[in-house]
């Protein structure tokens, strides 16, 4: 499994924490930026990470800005992306289990490193249930902008 990562300056610190956690778990990743706390624009990095998930070069993605809101909106503009903003592990688990989310968004100013680690683990370790949920995911996928 390979994870696409993206953040802006407000999510940079938490992204670095996530990177260390992925490395500890032996999970491959590609970091699409940003690479410092210098002010930058979250749509650039949310889009880049989302495109890697959409084209299949990464299986899942994690994006982070200060609140997680803007970068999740940017990621969701990419066709084929189902990015969910989660601030605790149960939501991260359920969005994989019921919505087949392929990207997790978090807010670097909203969630601490311990909760982020637990949310990342729940997201990565949960499979989509399919069944009755597949019909709903198909309906989401059929919505055109």
N, CA, C and O atoms as CSV, one atom per row, in Angstrom:
chain,resi,resn,atom,element,x,y,z
A,1,UNK,N,N,0.848,-1.175,0.000
A,1,UNK,CA,C,0.000,0.000,0.000
A,1,UNK,C,C,0.895,1.239,0.000
A,1,UNK,O,O,1.906,1.295,0.699
A,2,UNK,N,N,0.500,2.225,-0.796
A,2,UNK,CA,C,1.211,3.500,-0.851
A,2,UNK,C,C,0.213,4.621,-0.575
A,2,UNK,O,O,-0.872,4.662,-1.155
A,3,UNK,N,N,0.597,5.527,0.319
A,3,UNK,CA,C,-0.273,6.604,0.769
A,3,UNK,C,C,0.193,7.929,0.167
A,3,UNK,O,O,1.375,8.261,0.246
A,4,UNK,N,N,-0.724,8.687,-0.433
A,4,UNK,CA,C,-0.434,10.041,-0.914
A,4,UNK,C,C,-0.642,11.008,0.245
A,4,UNK,O,O,-1.656,10.942,0.939
A,5,UNK,N,N,0.318,11.905,0.454
A,5,UNK,CA,C,0.224,12.891,1.521
A,5,UNK,C,C,0.282,14.294,0.949
A,5,UNK,O,O,1.000,14.555,-0.017
A,6,UNK,N,N,-0.475,15.189,1.549
A,6,UNK,CA,C,-0.415,16.591,1.174
A,6,UNK,C,C,-0.835,17.459,2.341
A,6,UNK,O,O,-1.690,17.081,3.141
A,7,UNK,N,N,-0.218,18.635,2.427
A,7,UNK,CA,C,-0.596,19.584,3.473
A,7,UNK,C,C,-0.235,20.990,3.023
A,7,UNK,O,O,0.530,21.185,2.078
A,8,UNK,N,N,-0.799,21.955,3.718
A,8,UNK,CA,C,-0.317,23.326,3.595
A,8,UNK,C,C,0.524,23.616,4.835
A,8,UNK,O,O,0.809,22.716,5.626
A,9,UNK,N,N,0.917,24.870,4.997
A,9,UNK,CA,C,1.747,25.253,6.137
A,9,UNK,C,C,1.061,24.976,7.475
A,9,UNK,O,O,1.730,24.638,8.451
A,10,UNK,N,N,-0.258,25.115,7.530
A,10,UNK,CA,C,-0.986,24.871,8.766
A,10,UNK,C,C,-1.072,23.401,9.143
A,10,UNK,O,O,-1.331,23.074,10.301
A,11,UNK,N,N,-0.859,22.516,8.187
A,11,UNK,CA,C,-0.892,21.085,8.437
A,11,UNK,C,C,0.474,20.430,8.409
A,11,UNK,O,O,0.602,19.228,8.639
A,12,UNK,N,N,1.509,21.236,8.120
A,12,UNK,CA,C,2.852,20.684,7.936
A,12,UNK,C,C,3.335,19.891,9.151
A,12,UNK,O,O,3.818,18.769,8.999
A,13,UNK,N,N,3.212,20.453,10.340
A,13,UNK,CA,C,3.715,19.786,11.539
A,13,UNK,C,C,3.014,18.446,11.773
A,13,UNK,O,O,3.667,17.447,12.073
A,14,UNK,N,N,1.696,18.426,11.636
A,14,UNK,CA,C,0.967,17.171,11.823
A,14,UNK,C,C,1.309,16.176,10.713
A,14,UNK,O,O,1.379,14.972,10.961
A,15,UNK,N,N,1.519,16.667,9.506
A,15,UNK,CA,C,1.917,15.760,8.415
A,15,UNK,C,C,3.253,15.100,8.746
A,15,UNK,O,O,3.433,13.909,8.491
A,16,UNK,N,N,4.183,15.856,9.307
A,16,UNK,CA,C,5.483,15.280,9.680
A,16,UNK,C,C,5.299,14.192,10.737
A,16,UNK,O,O,5.996,13.178,10.710
A,17,UNK,N,N,4.375,14.396,11.655
A,17,UNK,CA,C,4.057,13.380,12.660
A,17,UNK,C,C,3.472,12.130,11.982
A,17,UNK,O,O,3.836,11.005,12.326
A,18,UNK,N,N,2.573,12.335,11.026
A,18,UNK,CA,C,1.972,11.211,10.290
A,18,UNK,C,C,3.045,10.459,9.516
A,18,UNK,O,O,3.043,9.229,9.491
A,19,UNK,N,N,3.961,11.185,8.885
A,19,UNK,CA,C,5.056,10.544,8.150
A,19,UNK,C,C,5.865,9.641,9.070
A,19,UNK,O,O,6.146,8.493,8.724
A,20,UNK,N,N,6.241,10.149,10.239
A,20,UNK,CA,C,7.011,9.334,11.199
A,20,UNK,C,C,6.227,8.082,11.596
A,20,UNK,O,O,6.804,7.005,11.748
A,21,UNK,N,N,4.924,8.226,11.761
A,21,UNK,CA,C,4.089,7.076,12.126
A,21,UNK,C,C,4.012,6.066,10.986
A,21,UNK,O,O,4.109,4.862,11.221
A,22,UNK,N,N,3.840,6.542,9.757
A,22,UNK,CA,C,3.818,5.626,8.607
A,22,UNK,C,C,5.142,4.885,8.487
A,22,UNK,O,O,5.162,3.680,8.236
A,23,UNK,N,N,6.241,5.597,8.665
A,23,UNK,CA,C,7.559,4.956,8.597
A,23,UNK,C,C,7.702,3.895,9.683
A,23,UNK,O,O,8.234,2.814,9.429
A,24,UNK,N,N,7.232,4.197,10.882
A,24,UNK,CA,C,7.286,3.233,11.989
A,24,UNK,C,C,6.492,1.974,11.643
A,24,UNK,O,O,6.887,0.866,12.006
A,25,UNK,N,N,5.375,2.149,10.942
A,25,UNK,CA,C,4.537,1.010,10.546
A,25,UNK,C,C,5.039,0.328,9.273
A,25,UNK,O,O,4.520,-0.723,8.897
A,26,UNK,N,N,6.030,0.901,8.611
A,26,UNK,CA,C,6.557,0.321,7.375
A,26,UNK,C,C,5.644,0.543,6.186
A,26,UNK,O,O,5.645,-0.257,5.251
A,27,UNK,N,N,4.859,1.618,6.204
A,27,UNK,CA,C,3.922,1.911,5.123
A,27,UNK,C,C,4.547,2.934,4.184
A,27,UNK,O,O,5.034,3.977,4.620
A,28,UNK,N,N,4.527,2.628,2.911
A,28,UNK,CA,C,5.094,3.489,1.877
A,28,UNK,C,C,4.201,4.710,1.668
A,28,UNK,O,O,2.981,4.630,1.812
A,29,UNK,N,N,4.816,5.829,1.329
A,29,UNK,CA,C,4.061,7.055,1.086
A,29,UNK,C,C,4.788,7.920,0.060
A,29,UNK,O,O,5.977,7.743,-0.205
A,30,UNK,N,N,4.043,8.852,-0.502
A,30,UNK,CA,C,4.620,9.886,-1.356
A,30,UNK,C,C,4.110,11.226,-0.846
A,30,UNK,O,O,2.902,11.435,-0.732
A,31,UNK,N,N,5.029,12.130,-0.541
A,31,UNK,CA,C,4.695,13.437,-0.003
A,31,UNK,C,C,4.625,14.447,-1.139
A,31,UNK,O,O,5.629,14.719,-1.797
A,32,UNK,N,N,3.446,14.999,-1.367
A,32,UNK,CA,C,3.232,15.963,-2.438
A,32,UNK,C,C,3.364,17.407,-1.957
A,32,UNK,O,O,2.984,18.336,-2.670
A,33,UNK,N,N,3.901,17.598,-0.754
A,33,UNK,CA,C,4.119,18.937,-0.216
A,33,UNK,C,C,2.977,19.338,0.682
A,33,UNK,O,O,1.967,18.645,0.798
A,34,UNK,N,N,3.162,20.445,1.295
A,34,UNK,CA,C,4.261,21.396,1.255
A,34,UNK,C,C,5.424,20.855,2.090
A,34,UNK,O,O,5.311,19.823,2.752
A,35,UNK,N,N,6.535,21.578,2.040
A,35,UNK,CA,C,7.744,21.072,2.674
A,35,UNK,C,C,8.297,21.997,3.755
A,35,UNK,O,O,9.452,21.853,4.156
A,36,UNK,N,N,7.485,22.948,4.232
A,36,UNK,CA,C,7.906,23.845,5.306
A,36,UNK,C,C,6.665,24.530,5.879
A,36,UNK,O,O,5.544,24.275,5.440
A,37,UNK,N,N,6.880,25.387,6.850
A,37,UNK,CA,C,5.780,26.141,7.446
A,37,UNK,C,C,5.591,27.499,6.760
A,37,UNK,O,O,4.825,28.335,7.238
A,38,UNK,N,N,6.283,27.714,5.652
A,38,UNK,CA,C,6.096,28.960,4.897
A,38,UNK,C,C,4.699,28.970,4.278
A,38,UNK,O,O,4.245,27.963,3.735
A,39,UNK,N,N,4.023,30.114,4.363
A,39,UNK,CA,C,2.653,30.236,3.878
A,39,UNK,C,C,2.520,29.774,2.427
A,39,UNK,O,O,3.321,30.136,1.566
A,40,UNK,N,N,1.495,28.973,2.182
A,40,UNK,CA,C,1.252,28.423,0.842
A,40,UNK,C,C,-0.238,28.150,0.691
A,40,UNK,O,O,-1.013,28.415,1.610
A,41,UNK,N,N,-0.642,27.626,-0.450
A,41,UNK,CA,C,-2.060,27.437,-0.770
A,41,UNK,C,C,-2.429,25.956,-0.763
A,41,UNK,O,O,-1.910,25.175,-1.561
A,42,UNK,N,N,-3.333,25.574,0.146
A,42,UNK,CA,C,-3.722,24.165,0.316
A,42,UNK,C,C,-4.296,23.511,-0.936
A,42,UNK,O,O,-4.113,22.304,-1.097
A,43,UNK,N,N,-4.995,24.240,-1.854
A,43,UNK,CA,C,-5.530,23.526,-3.018
A,43,UNK,C,C,-4.449,22.859,-3.873
A,43,UNK,O,O,-4.693,21.814,-4.476
A,44,UNK,N,N,-3.268,23.453,-3.925
A,44,UNK,CA,C,-2.189,22.885,-4.736
A,44,UNK,C,C,-1.794,21.497,-4.247
A,44,UNK,O,O,-1.578,20.588,-5.048
A,45,UNK,N,N,-1.701,21.340,-2.946
A,45,UNK,CA,C,-1.215,20.089,-2.372
A,45,UNK,C,C,-2.334,19.064,-2.186
A,45,UNK,O,O,-2.101,17.861,-2.305
A,46,UNK,N,N,-3.539,19.536,-1.897
A,46,UNK,CA,C,-4.692,18.634,-1.829
A,46,UNK,C,C,-4.987,18.022,-3.179
A,46,UNK,O,O,-5.278,16.830,-3.282
A,47,UNK,N,N,-4.910,18.843,-4.217
A,47,UNK,CA,C,-5.151,18.355,-5.582
A,47,UNK,C,C,-4.083,17.349,-6.012
A,47,UNK,O,O,-4.405,16.307,-6.584
A,48,UNK,N,N,-2.825,17.655,-5.741
A,48,UNK,CA,C,-1.742,16.746,-6.145
A,48,UNK,C,C,-1.882,15.384,-5.480
A,48,UNK,O,O,-1.740,14.358,-6.144
A,49,UNK,N,N,-2.159,15.358,-4.186
A,49,UNK,CA,C,-2.333,14.082,-3.485
A,49,UNK,C,C,-3.559,13.341,-4.012
A,49,UNK,O,O,-3.521,12.126,-4.206
A,50,UNK,N,N,-4.644,14.079,-4.243
A,50,UNK,CA,C,-5.876,13.450,-4.745
A,50,UNK,C,C,-5.682,12.872,-6.141
A,50,UNK,O,O,-6.203,11.797,-6.440
A,51,UNK,N,N,-4.952,13.557,-6.984
A,51,UNK,CA,C,-4.716,13.039,-8.330
A,51,UNK,C,C,-3.928,11.731,-8.284
A,51,UNK,O,O,-4.163,10.839,-9.098
A,52,UNK,N,N,-3.005,11.612,-7.347
A,52,UNK,CA,C,-2.242,10.365,-7.211
A,52,UNK,C,C,-3.137,9.211,-6.778
A,52,UNK,O,O,-2.929,8.074,-7.199
A,53,UNK,N,N,-4.125,9.491,-5.947
A,53,UNK,CA,C,-5.079,8.447,-5.548
A,53,UNK,C,C,-5.998,8.125,-6.726
A,53,UNK,O,O,-6.255,6.958,-7.019
A,54,UNK,N,N,-6.485,9.155,-7.389
A,54,UNK,CA,C,-7.419,8.943,-8.509
A,54,UNK,C,C,-6.779,8.169,-9.652
A,54,UNK,O,O,-7.446,7.361,-10.298
A,55,UNK,N,N,-5.487,8.405,-9.913
A,55,UNK,CA,C,-4.839,7.704,-11.034
A,55,UNK,C,C,-4.266,6.344,-10.629
A,55,UNK,O,O,-3.736,5.616,-11.469
A,56,UNK,N,N,-4.372,6.004,-9.348
A,56,UNK,CA,C,-3.955,4.687,-8.887
A,56,UNK,C,C,-2.498,4.570,-8.491
A,56,UNK,O,O,-2.064,3.491,-8.087
A,57,UNK,N,N,-1.722,5.647,-8.593
A,57,UNK,CA,C,-0.319,5.538,-8.187
A,57,UNK,C,C,-0.184,5.436,-6.669
A,57,UNK,O,O,0.834,4.961,-6.167
A,58,UNK,N,N,-1.203,5.878,-5.940
A,58,UNK,CA,C,-1.302,5.675,-4.494
A,58,UNK,C,C,-2.682,5.096,-4.211
A,58,UNK,O,O,-3.654,5.447,-4.879
A,59,UNK,N,N,-2.768,4.217,-3.227
A,59,UNK,CA,C,-4.039,3.547,-2.948
A,59,UNK,C,C,-4.971,4.402,-2.087
A,59,UNK,O,O,-6.186,4.386,-2.284
A,60,UNK,N,N,-4.413,5.137,-1.146
A,60,UNK,CA,C,-5.179,5.991,-0.251
A,60,UNK,C,C,-4.423,7.298,-0.063
A,60,UNK,O,O,-3.248,7.398,-0.415
A,61,UNK,N,N,-5.104,8.305,0.495
A,61,UNK,CA,C,-4.448,9.580,0.720
A,61,UNK,C,C,-4.815,10.182,2.061
A,61,UNK,O,O,-5.872,9.897,2.623
A,62,UNK,N,N,-3.915,11.025,2.564
A,62,UNK,CA,C,-4.126,11.774,3.797
A,62,UNK,C,C,-3.716,13.207,3.521
A,62,UNK,O,O,-2.590,13.469,3.097
A,63,UNK,N,N,-4.637,14.141,3.764
A,63,UNK,CA,C,-4.355,15.553,3.534
A,63,UNK,C,C,-4.675,16.351,4.795
A,63,UNK,O,O,-5.600,16.023,5.538
A,64,UNK,N,N,-3.880,17.417,5.022
A,64,UNK,CA,C,-3.991,18.160,6.270
A,64,UNK,C,C,-3.788,19.647,6.005
A,64,UNK,O,O,-2.803,20.045,5.382
A,65,UNK,N,N,-4.723,20.464,6.480
A,65,UNK,CA,C,-4.523,21.908,6.562
A,65,UNK,C,C,-4.898,22.318,7.978
A,65,UNK,O,O,-5.089,21.444,8.824
A,66,UNK,N,N,-5.010,23.587,8.267
A,66,UNK,CA,C,-5.278,24.005,9.643
A,66,UNK,C,C,-6.573,23.412,10.186
A,66,UNK,O,O,-6.589,22.896,11.304
A,67,UNK,N,N,-7.652,23.476,9.419
A,67,UNK,CA,C,-8.929,22.917,9.868
A,67,UNK,C,C,-9.258,21.591,9.194
A,67,UNK,O,O,-10.076,20.826,9.705
A,68,UNK,N,N,-8.638,21.312,8.068
A,68,UNK,CA,C,-8.970,20.139,7.262
A,68,UNK,C,C,-10.086,20.406,6.277
A,68,UNK,O,O,-10.320,19.603,5.374
A,69,UNK,N,N,-10.778,21.517,6.436
A,69,UNK,CA,C,-11.945,21.807,5.600
A,69,UNK,C,C,-11.531,22.153,4.172
A,69,UNK,O,O,-11.989,21.518,3.222
A,70,UNK,N,N,-10.676,23.147,4.020
A,70,UNK,CA,C,-10.299,23.599,2.681
A,70,UNK,C,C,-9.621,22.524,1.861
A,70,UNK,O,O,-9.934,22.342,0.685
A,71,UNK,N,N,-8.685,21.806,2.482
A,71,UNK,CA,C,-7.944,20.802,1.722
A,71,UNK,C,C,-8.841,19.613,1.359
A,71,UNK,O,O,-8.626,18.974,0.329
A,72,UNK,N,N,-9.853,19.308,2.199
A,72,UNK,CA,C,-10.791,18.240,1.838
A,72,UNK,C,C,-11.663,18.677,0.669
A,72,UNK,O,O,-11.975,17.870,-0.207
A,73,UNK,N,N,-12.062,19.960,0.647
A,73,UNK,CA,C,-12.839,20.471,-0.487
A,73,UNK,C,C,-12.029,20.384,-1.774
A,73,UNK,O,O,-12.549,19.982,-2.815
A,74,UNK,N,N,-10.761,20.760,-1.703
A,74,UNK,CA,C,-9.901,20.699,-2.889
A,74,UNK,C,C,-9.750,19.258,-3.373
A,74,UNK,O,O,-9.870,18.993,-4.569
A,75,UNK,N,N,-9.489,18.336,-2.464
A,75,UNK,CA,C,-9.321,16.929,-2.845
A,75,UNK,C,C,-10.585,16.381,-3.478
A,75,UNK,O,O,-10.514,15.636,-4.456
A,76,UNK,N,N,-11.736,16.737,-2.938
A,76,UNK,CA,C,-12.999,16.213,-3.455
A,76,UNK,C,C,-13.375,16.752,-4.827
A,76,UNK,O,O,-14.315,16.246,-5.441
A,77,UNK,N,N,-12.676,17.753,-5.323
A,77,UNK,CA,C,-12.920,18.253,-6.672
A,77,UNK,C,C,-12.334,17.313,-7.735
A,77,UNK,O,O,-12.697,17.402,-8.908
A,78,UNK,N,N,-11.440,16.425,-7.330
A,78,UNK,CA,C,-10.823,15.481,-8.262
A,78,UNK,C,C,-11.753,14.287,-8.446
A,78,UNK,O,O,-12.162,13.651,-7.474
A,79,UNK,N,N,-12.082,13.991,-9.694
A,79,UNK,CA,C,-12.996,12.892,-10.010
A,79,UNK,C,C,-12.476,11.580,-9.415
A,79,UNK,O,O,-11.306,11.227,-9.560
A,80,UNK,N,N,-13.377,10.877,-8.747
A,80,UNK,CA,C,-13.029,9.586,-8.157
A,80,UNK,C,C,-12.596,9.650,-6.705
A,80,UNK,O,O,-12.336,8.620,-6.081
A,81,UNK,N,N,-12.519,10.852,-6.170
A,81,UNK,CA,C,-12.073,10.994,-4.778
A,81,UNK,C,C,-13.274,11.108,-3.849
A,81,UNK,O,O,-14.245,11.812,-4.123
A,82,UNK,N,N,-13.165,10.382,-2.734
A,82,UNK,CA,C,-14.114,10.481,-1.632
A,82,UNK,C,C,-13.286,10.782,-0.387
A,82,UNK,O,O,-12.849,9.875,0.322
A,83,UNK,N,N,-13.081,12.069,-0.137
A,83,UNK,CA,C,-12.250,12.529,0.977
A,83,UNK,C,C,-13.144,12.918,2.145
A,83,UNK,O,O,-14.057,13.728,1.991
A,84,UNK,N,N,-12.884,12.345,3.304
A,84,UNK,CA,C,-13.669,12.621,4.503
A,84,UNK,C,C,-12.824,13.333,5.546
A,84,UNK,O,O,-11.715,12.904,5.864
A,85,UNK,N,N,-13.363,14.426,6.072
A,85,UNK,CA,C,-12.728,15.155,7.165
A,85,UNK,C,C,-13.117,14.481,8.475
A,85,UNK,O,O,-14.296,14.414,8.823
A,86,UNK,N,N,-12.126,13.986,9.190
A,86,UNK,CA,C,-12.375,13.267,10.441
A,86,UNK,C,C,-11.460,13.810,11.532
A,86,UNK,O,O,-10.306,14.156,11.282
A,87,UNK,N,N,-11.999,13.876,12.745
A,87,UNK,CA,C,-11.201,14.385,13.855
A,87,UNK,C,C,-11.067,13.375,14.996
A,87,UNK,O,O,-10.561,13.693,16.072
A,88,UNK,N,N,-11.525,12.175,14.737
A,88,UNK,CA,C,-11.379,11.103,15.729
A,88,UNK,C,C,-11.490,9.749,15.037
A,88,UNK,O,O,-12.005,9.668,13.922
A,89,UNK,N,N,-11.014,8.683,15.683
A,89,UNK,CA,C,-10.904,7.378,15.033
A,89,UNK,C,C,-12.210,6.731,14.578
A,89,UNK,O,O,-12.225,6.056,13.548
A,90,UNK,N,N,-13.300,6.917,15.311
A,90,UNK,CA,C,-14.539,6.250,14.906
A,90,UNK,C,C,-15.011,6.774,13.552
A,90,UNK,O,O,-15.421,5.985,12.701
A,91,UNK,N,N,-14.965,8.066,13.339
A,91,UNK,CA,C,-15.359,8.612,12.033
A,91,UNK,C,C,-14.428,8.110,10.932
A,91,UNK,O,O,-14.879,7.790,9.832
A,92,UNK,N,N,-13.137,8.041,11.229
A,92,UNK,CA,C,-12.175,7.550,10.243
A,92,UNK,C,C,-12.453,6.087,9.890
A,92,UNK,O,O,-12.344,5.694,8.729
A,93,UNK,N,N,-12.807,5.297,10.877
A,93,UNK,CA,C,-13.160,3.897,10.641
A,93,UNK,C,C,-14.450,3.787,9.820
A,93,UNK,O,O,-14.508,3.057,8.830
A,94,UNK,N,N,-15.466,4.514,10.240
A,94,UNK,CA,C,-16.774,4.379,9.587
A,94,UNK,C,C,-16.780,4.914,8.155
A,94,UNK,O,O,-17.517,4.402,7.313
A,95,UNK,N,N,-15.970,5.934,7.867
A,95,UNK,CA,C,-15.944,6.441,6.495
A,95,UNK,C,C,-15.297,5.438,5.550
A,95,UNK,O,O,-15.622,5.412,4.363
A,96,UNK,N,N,-14.396,4.620,6.054
A,96,UNK,CA,C,-13.838,3.530,5.237
A,96,UNK,C,C,-14.882,2.406,5.136
A,96,UNK,O,O,-15.158,1.901,4.047
A,97,UNK,N,N,-15.449,2.028,6.271
A,97,UNK,CA,C,-16.359,0.878,6.337
A,97,UNK,C,C,-17.621,1.105,5.506
A,97,UNK,O,O,-18.056,0.190,4.806
A,98,UNK,N,N,-18.224,2.296,5.562
A,98,UNK,CA,C,-19.514,2.541,4.908
A,98,UNK,C,C,-19.437,3.387,3.645
A,98,UNK,O,O,-20.269,3.232,2.751
A,99,UNK,N,N,-18.450,4.283,3.555
A,99,UNK,CA,C,-18.382,5.202,2.411
A,99,UNK,C,C,-17.258,4.883,1.440
A,99,UNK,O,O,-17.146,5.522,0.394
A,100,UNK,N,N,-16.430,3.911,1.768
A,100,UNK,CA,C,-15.258,3.568,0.955
A,100,UNK,C,C,-14.421,4.809,0.655
A,100,UNK,O,O,-13.912,4.969,-0.455
A,101,UNK,N,N,-14.281,5.694,1.658
A,101,UNK,CA,C,-13.457,6.895,1.481
A,101,UNK,C,C,-12.048,6.470,1.089
A,101,UNK,O,O,-11.487,5.528,1.648
A,102,UNK,N,N,-11.490,7.184,0.121
A,102,UNK,CA,C,-10.126,6.867,-0.293
A,102,UNK,C,C,-9.130,7.933,0.148
A,102,UNK,O,O,-7.932,7.820,-0.112
A,103,UNK,N,N,-9.636,8.975,0.820
A,103,UNK,CA,C,-8.754,9.985,1.400
A,103,UNK,C,C,-9.298,10.430,2.758
A,103,UNK,O,O,-10.506,10.536,2.967
A,104,UNK,N,N,-8.371,10.683,3.658
A,104,UNK,CA,C,-8.668,11.188,4.992
A,104,UNK,C,C,-8.136,12.611,5.084
A,104,UNK,O,O,-6.980,12.859,4.742
A,105,UNK,N,N,-8.954,13.538,5.535
A,105,UNK,CA,C,-8.503,14.902,5.813
A,105,UNK,C,C,-8.545,15.130,7.316
A,105,UNK,O,O,-9.448,14.659,8.007
A,106,UNK,N,N,-7.556,15.858,7.807
A,106,UNK,CA,C,-7.508,16.212,9.221
A,106,UNK,C,C,-7.098,17.670,9.346
A,106,UNK,O,O,-6.492,18.240,8.438
A,107,UNK,N,N,-7.434,18.260,10.475
A,107,UNK,CA,C,-7.064,19.639,10.759
A,107,UNK,C,C,-5.899,19.709,11.716
A,107,UNK,O,O,-6.008,19.284,12.866
A,108,UNK,N,N,-4.773,20.249,11.247
A,108,UNK,CA,C,-3.582,20.354,12.081
A,108,UNK,C,C,-3.778,21.230,13.300
A,108,UNK,O,O,-3.094,21.051,14.307
A,109,UNK,N,N,-4.714,22.187,13.223
A,109,UNK,CA,C,-5.016,23.035,14.355
A,109,UNK,C,C,-6.179,22.526,15.185
A,109,UNK,O,O,-6.560,23.153,16.173
A,110,UNK,N,N,-6.745,21.394,14.792
A,110,UNK,CA,C,-7.949,20.881,15.437
A,110,UNK,C,C,-7.741,19.556,16.152
A,110,UNK,O,O,-8.508,19.210,17.050
A,111,UNK,N,N,-6.729,18.825,15.771
A,111,UNK,CA,C,-6.527,17.468,16.285
A,111,UNK,C,C,-5.062,17.327,16.707
A,111,UNK,O,O,-4.157,17.747,15.985
A,112,UNK,N,N,-4.841,16.739,17.865
A,112,UNK,CA,C,-3.483,16.539,18.347
A,112,UNK,C,C,-2.840,15.313,17.732
A,112,UNK,O,O,-3.515,14.512,17.085
A,113,UNK,N,N,-1.545,15.161,17.930
A,113,UNK,CA,C,-0.826,14.040,17.303
A,113,UNK,C,C,-1.307,12.661,17.735
A,113,UNK,O,O,-1.336,11.744,16.914
A,114,UNK,N,N,-1.689,12.485,19.008
A,114,UNK,CA,C,-2.146,11.165,19.452
A,114,UNK,C,C,-3.467,10.786,18.797
A,114,UNK,O,O,-3.637,9.652,18.349
A,115,UNK,N,N,-4.404,11.730,18.737
A,115,UNK,CA,C,-5.693,11.453,18.107
A,115,UNK,C,C,-5.500,11.257,16.601
A,115,UNK,O,O,-6.165,10.418,15.993
A,116,UNK,N,N,-4.596,12.026,16.005
A,116,UNK,CA,C,-4.316,11.873,14.573
A,116,UNK,C,C,-3.763,10.482,14.274
A,116,UNK,O,O,-4.174,9.841,13.307
A,117,UNK,N,N,-2.844,10.022,15.093
A,117,UNK,CA,C,-2.267,8.689,14.898
A,117,UNK,C,C,-3.351,7.614,14.976
A,117,UNK,O,O,-3.387,6.704,14.148
A,118,UNK,N,N,-4.215,7.718,15.952
A,118,UNK,CA,C,-5.305,6.740,16.093
A,118,UNK,C,C,-6.275,6.819,14.916
A,118,UNK,O,O,-6.785,5.796,14.458
A,119,UNK,N,N,-6.529,8.034,14.429
A,119,UNK,CA,C,-7.420,8.207,13.274
A,119,UNK,C,C,-6.796,7.629,12.009
A,119,UNK,O,O,-7.474,6.963,11.227
A,120,UNK,N,N,-5.521,7.880,11.811
A,120,UNK,CA,C,-4.811,7.323,10.648
A,120,UNK,C,C,-4.857,5.799,10.693
A,120,UNK,O,O,-5.144,5.160,9.681
A,121,UNK,N,N,-4.578,5.214,11.851
A,121,UNK,CA,C,-4.609,3.751,11.975
A,121,UNK,C,C,-6.003,3.203,11.680
A,121,UNK,O,O,-6.142,2.205,10.973
A,122,UNK,N,N,-7.025,3.848,12.217
A,122,UNK,CA,C,-8.396,3.391,11.958
A,122,UNK,C,C,-8.711,3.470,10.472
A,122,UNK,O,O,-9.317,2.553,9.916
A,123,UNK,N,N,-8.310,4.547,9.830
A,123,UNK,CA,C,-8.557,4.735,8.400
A,123,UNK,C,C,-7.826,3.669,7.579
A,123,UNK,O,O,-8.424,3.045,6.702
A,124,UNK,N,N,-6.557,3.461,7.854
A,124,UNK,CA,C,-5.760,2.530,7.053
A,124,UNK,C,C,-6.087,1.063,7.326
A,124,UNK,O,O,-5.915,0.215,6.450
A,125,UNK,N,N,-6.551,0.765,8.518
A,125,UNK,CA,C,-6.756,-0.633,8.912
A,125,UNK,C,C,-8.189,-1.126,8.731
A,125,UNK,O,O,-8.495,-2.268,9.074
A,126,UNK,N,N,-9.063,-0.285,8.199
A,126,UNK,CA,C,-10.466,-0.662,8.025
A,126,UNK,C,C,-10.769,-0.883,6.551
A,126,UNK,O,O,-10.377,-0.083,5.701
A,127,UNK,N,N,-11.461,-1.960,6.255
A,127,UNK,CA,C,-11.874,-2.266,4.882
A,127,UNK,C,C,-13.317,-1.823,4.653
A,127,UNK,O,O,-14.105,-1.710,5.592
A,128,UNK,N,N,-13.637,-1.579,3.412
A,128,UNK,CA,C,-15.001,-1.265,2.997
A,128,UNK,C,C,-15.856,-2.515,3.144
A,128,UNK,O,O,-15.445,-3.600,2.731
A,129,UNK,N,N,-17.044,-2.374,3.731
A,129,UNK,CA,C,-17.943,-3.511,3.937
A,129,UNK,C,C,-18.654,-3.945,2.667
A,129,UNK,O,O,-19.027,-5.111,2.534
A,130,UNK,N,N,-18.846,-3.026,1.736
A,130,UNK,CA,C,-19.593,-3.375,0.534
A,130,UNK,C,C,-21.059,-3.594,0.869
A,130,UNK,O,O,-21.639,-2.865,1.674
A,131,UNK,N,N,-21.651,-4.599,0.247
A,131,UNK,CA,C,-23.055,-4.906,0.511
A,131,UNK,C,C,-23.959,-3.730,0.212
A,131,UNK,O,O,-23.840,-3.102,-0.840
A,132,UNK,N,N,-24.864,-3.427,1.133
A,132,UNK,CA,C,-25.823,-2.345,0.915
A,132,UNK,C,C,-25.136,-0.993,0.767
A,132,UNK,O,O,-25.704,-0.069,0.185
A,133,UNK,N,N,-23.917,-0.873,1.290
A,133,UNK,CA,C,-23.183,0.392,1.193
A,133,UNK,C,C,-22.668,0.641,-0.226
A,133,UNK,O,O,-22.483,1.790,-0.625
A,134,UNK,N,N,-22.437,-0.424,-0.981
A,134,UNK,CA,C,-21.937,-0.260,-2.352
A,134,UNK,C,C,-22.900,0.552,-3.210
A,134,UNK,O,O,-22.476,1.404,-3.991
A,135,UNK,N,N,-24.184,0.291,-3.065
A,135,UNK,CA,C,-25.195,1.031,-3.826
A,135,UNK,C,C,-25.070,2.533,-3.563
A,135,UNK,O,O,-25.174,3.339,-4.488
A,136,UNK,N,N,-24.852,2.899,-2.325
A,136,UNK,CA,C,-24.747,4.310,-1.955
A,136,UNK,C,C,-23.459,4.928,-2.474
A,136,UNK,O,O,-23.457,6.067,-2.940
A,137,UNK,N,N,-22.381,4.194,-2.394
A,137,UNK,CA,C,-21.104,4.691,-2.939
A,137,UNK,C,C,-21.223,4.869,-4.448
A,137,UNK,O,O,-20.710,5.841,-5.001
A,138,UNK,N,N,-21.893,3.937,-5.113
A,138,UNK,CA,C,-22.117,4.066,-6.561
A,138,UNK,C,C,-22.910,5.331,-6.881
A,138,UNK,O,O,-22.630,6.003,-7.874
A,139,UNK,N,N,-23.892,5.660,-6.050
A,139,UNK,CA,C,-24.682,6.869,-6.278
A,139,UNK,C,C,-23.820,8.120,-6.067
A,139,UNK,O,O,-23.964,9.096,-6.804
A,140,UNK,N,N,-22.940,8.102,-5.084
A,140,UNK,CA,C,-22.017,9.221,-4.894
A,140,UNK,C,C,-21.137,9.373,-6.129
A,140,UNK,O,O,-20.947,10.479,-6.635
A,141,UNK,N,N,-20.605,8.260,-6.604
A,141,UNK,CA,C,-19.687,8.291,-7.751
A,141,UNK,C,C,-20.381,8.784,-9.016
A,141,UNK,O,O,-19.736,9.352,-9.897
A,142,UNK,N,N,-21.676,8.572,-9.108
A,142,UNK,CA,C,-22.429,8.975,-10.309
A,142,UNK,C,C,-22.760,10.477,-10.333
A,142,UNK,O,O,-23.168,11.006,-11.367
A,143,UNK,N,N,-22.587,11.152,-9.205
A,143,UNK,CA,C,-22.864,12.591,-9.167
A,143,UNK,C,C,-21.784,13.325,-9.955
A,143,UNK,O,O,-20.590,13.154,-9.704
A,144,UNK,N,N,-22.218,14.141,-10.907
A,144,UNK,CA,C,-21.274,14.931,-11.720
A,144,UNK,C,C,-21.316,16.375,-11.271
A,144,UNK,O,O,-22.378,16.908,-10.952
A,145,UNK,N,N,-20.167,16.995,-11.250
A,145,UNK,CA,C,-20.101,18.417,-10.863
A,145,UNK,C,C,-20.645,19.304,-11.964
A,145,UNK,O,O,-20.669,20.526,-11.817
